[in-house]
Amino acid sequence: MHLERFLPYTSYDINRDSNAARTFADLGGRGVPMVRIGTNVVHGYNPEAVMSYLNGGK
């Protein structure tokens, strides 16, 4: 499933945007992709976790 077809999102380039790089570090960034859904952060490719948070899971 390609979520970009169904959900609005914003993509940031941490190599070109110092504010994005700072936010990435503040959120414990240790690799990409990193997805923030509300206050939840998913590190790495984990579609199950993303769907869980989108469906209100913890």
Phi, psi and omega per residue, in radians:
M1 nan 2.367 3.082
H2 -1.781 1.824 -3.064
L3 -1.105 -0.487 -3.105
E4 -1.091 -0.304 3.079
R5 -1.333 -0.355 -3.011
F6 -2.056 -0.410 -3.041
L7 -2.192 2.392 3.016
P8 -1.242 2.531 3.119
Y9 -2.655 2.863 3.066
T10 -2.153 2.296 3.123
S11 -1.832 2.404 3.135
Y12 -2.151 2.495 3.078
D13 -1.779 1.797 -3.068
I14 -1.245 -0.215 3.083
N15 -1.489 -0.319 -3.072
R16 -2.072 -0.192 -3.068
D17 -2.157 1.869 -3.068
S18 -1.130 -0.582 3.083
N19 -1.160 -0.707 3.095
A20 -1.141 -0.702 3.117
A21 -1.107 -0.684 3.120
R22 -1.155 -0.780 3.109
T23 -1.096 -0.747 3.098
F24 -0.983 -0.835 3.126
A25 -1.129 -0.757 -3.140
D26 -1.072 -0.539 3.141
L27 -1.531 0.126 3.118
G28 1.418 0.443 -3.126
G29 -0.958 2.274 3.127
R30 -2.447 0.301 3.129
G31 2.812 2.923 3.120
V32 -2.101 2.642 0.025
P33 -1.343 2.757 2.977
M34 -2.262 2.256 -3.079
V35 -2.125 2.250 3.053
R36 -1.914 2.202 3.108
I37 -2.165 1.787 -3.034
G38 1.126 -2.126 3.119
T39 -1.693 0.007 -3.120
N40 -1.630 2.471 3.135
V41 -2.168 2.283 3.074
V42 -1.931 2.131 3.120
H43 -1.716 2.252 3.123
G44 1.436 3.086 -3.119
Y45 -1.367 1.917 -3.116
N46 -2.605 1.350 -3.080
P47 -1.060 -0.528 3.130
E48 -1.130 -0.762 3.115
A49 -1.144 -0.726 3.126
V50 -1.054 -0.825 -3.133
M51 -1.129 -0.638 3.107
S52 -1.070 -0.814 3.127
Y53 -1.168 -0.651 3.114
L54 -1.139 -0.492 3.134
N55 -1.630 0.232 3.056
G56 1.578 0.088 3.133
G57 -1.268 2.942 3.133
K58 -2.043 nan nan
